[in-house]
Amino acid sequence: MEELGVTVEEQVIEIVADQLSEDASNITRASKFIDDLKADSLDLVELVMSFEDKFGISVPDEDYEKIVSVGDAITYMEAGLAGTQDETGSATTGEDQEKADTETADAGAAEADDANVPTDPESSE
């Protein structure tokens, strides 16, 4: 999905600039869609739809509120392209993935306790 030699960041900024009639040089990762770029809710929906079309990623409605800044959009698209999506199809951020990994590890330890299986193979001596 990534055009040859063009990063996800550059593509996201290009989409934002086109959709919001902004100069791309004024758009940074820190730019907030509503506060800085004066986007309204319809603009946000159209931006997400453009991101979905460009990157071939589905963004569930409940994830729209996670995409507040250009940086959020870039991170979300990169996660989706990397295939790091949760079971609902939502792209996960590093923080989300860390939480999921911890929950998985905790669940595995609980299952081992329930089955009276030692978690440390050397502790069964």
C-alpha positions as CSV (number, residue, x, y, z in Angstrom):
1,M,0.0,0.0,0.0
2,E,3.0,2.3,0.6
3,E,3.9,4.2,-2.6
4,L,7.6,3.7,-3.6
5,G,9.8,6.0,-1.5
6,V,6.8,7.7,0.2
7,T,6.4,7.1,3.9
8,V,3.0,6.6,5.7
9,E,3.7,10.0,7.4
10,E,4.0,11.8,4.1
11,Q,0.9,10.1,2.7
12,V,-1.2,11.0,5.7
13,I,0.0,14.6,5.7
14,E,-0.8,14.8,1.9
15,I,-4.3,13.5,2.5
16,V,-4.9,15.9,5.4
17,A,-3.6,18.8,3.4
18,D,-5.8,17.9,0.4
19,Q,-9.0,17.3,2.5
20,L,-8.6,20.4,4.7
21,S,-7.1,22.7,2.0
22,E,-4.0,23.3,4.1
23,D,-0.4,23.8,3.1
24,A,1.4,20.5,3.9
25,S,4.3,22.4,5.3
26,N,2.1,23.7,8.1
27,I,1.0,20.1,9.2
28,T,3.1,18.2,11.7
29,R,2.5,15.1,13.8
30,A,1.5,17.3,16.7
31,S,-1.2,19.1,14.6
32,K,-4.6,18.4,16.1
33,F,-7.4,18.0,13.6
34,I,-10.0,20.1,15.5
35,D,-7.9,22.5,17.5
36,D,-5.1,23.3,15.0
37,L,-6.5,22.4,11.6
38,K,-10.1,23.6,12.3
39,A,-11.6,20.3,11.1
40,D,-15.2,19.5,12.0
41,S,-16.8,16.1,12.6
42,L,-17.7,15.7,8.9
43,D,-14.1,16.5,8.0
44,L,-12.9,13.8,10.5
45,V,-15.2,11.2,9.0
46,E,-14.0,12.1,5.5
47,L,-10.3,12.0,6.6
48,V,-10.7,8.5,8.1
49,M,-12.5,7.3,5.0
50,S,-9.6,8.6,2.9
51,F,-7.1,6.9,5.1
52,E,-9.1,3.6,4.8
53,D,-9.1,3.9,1.0
54,K,-5.4,4.8,0.8
55,F,-4.1,2.2,3.2
56,G,-6.7,-0.6,2.8
57,I,-7.4,-0.5,6.6
58,S,-10.7,-0.6,8.2
59,V,-11.2,1.9,11.1
60,P,-14.1,0.9,13.4
61,D,-16.4,3.8,14.5
62,E,-15.3,3.4,18.1
63,D,-11.7,4.1,17.1
64,Y,-12.4,7.5,15.5
65,E,-12.1,9.2,18.9
66,K,-8.5,7.8,19.2
67,I,-7.4,9.7,16.1
68,V,-7.1,13.3,17.5
69,S,-3.9,14.4,15.8
70,V,-2.0,13.8,12.6
71,G,0.5,11.8,14.7
72,D,-2.4,9.6,16.0
73,A,-3.5,9.0,12.4
74,I,0.1,8.1,11.3
75,T,0.5,5.7,14.2
76,Y,-2.9,4.1,13.6
77,M,-2.2,3.6,9.9
78,E,1.3,2.2,10.5
79,A,-0.1,-0.3,13.1
80,G,-2.8,-1.4,10.6
81,L,-0.2,-1.9,7.9
82,A,2.0,-3.8,10.2
83,G,-1.0,-6.1,11.0
84,T,-1.0,-5.2,14.7
85,Q,-4.8,-5.1,15.0
86,D,-6.8,-6.5,17.9
87,E,-9.6,-9.0,17.6
88,T,-12.1,-6.3,16.7
89,G,-10.0,-5.2,13.7
90,S,-8.8,-2.0,15.5
91,A,-5.2,-1.2,14.9
92,T,-3.4,-1.2,18.3
93,T,-0.9,1.4,19.4
94,G,2.2,0.4,21.3
95,E,0.4,1.2,24.6
96,D,-2.6,-1.0,23.6
97,Q,-0.3,-3.8,22.6
98,E,1.7,-3.7,25.9
99,K,-1.6,-3.9,27.8
100,A,-2.8,-6.8,25.7
101,D,0.5,-8.7,26.2
102,T,0.3,-8.2,30.0
103,E,-3.3,-9.4,30.1
104,T,-2.3,-12.5,28.0
105,A,0.6,-13.3,30.3
106,D,-1.6,-12.8,33.4
107,A,-4.2,-15.1,31.9
108,G,-1.6,-17.8,31.1
109,A,-0.2,-17.7,34.7
110,A,-3.8,-18.0,36.1
111,E,-4.5,-21.0,33.9
112,A,-1.2,-22.6,35.0
113,D,-2.2,-22.1,38.7
114,D,-5.7,-23.5,38.1
115,A,-4.2,-26.6,36.5
116,N,-1.6,-27.0,39.3
117,V,1.1,-26.8,36.7
118,P,4.3,-25.2,37.9
119,T,5.2,-22.1,35.9
120,D,8.9,-22.8,36.6
121,P,9.9,-26.3,35.4
122,E,12.7,-26.4,38.0
123,S,10.3,-25.8,40.9
124,S,8.8,-29.3,40.5
125,E,11.7,-31.0,42.3
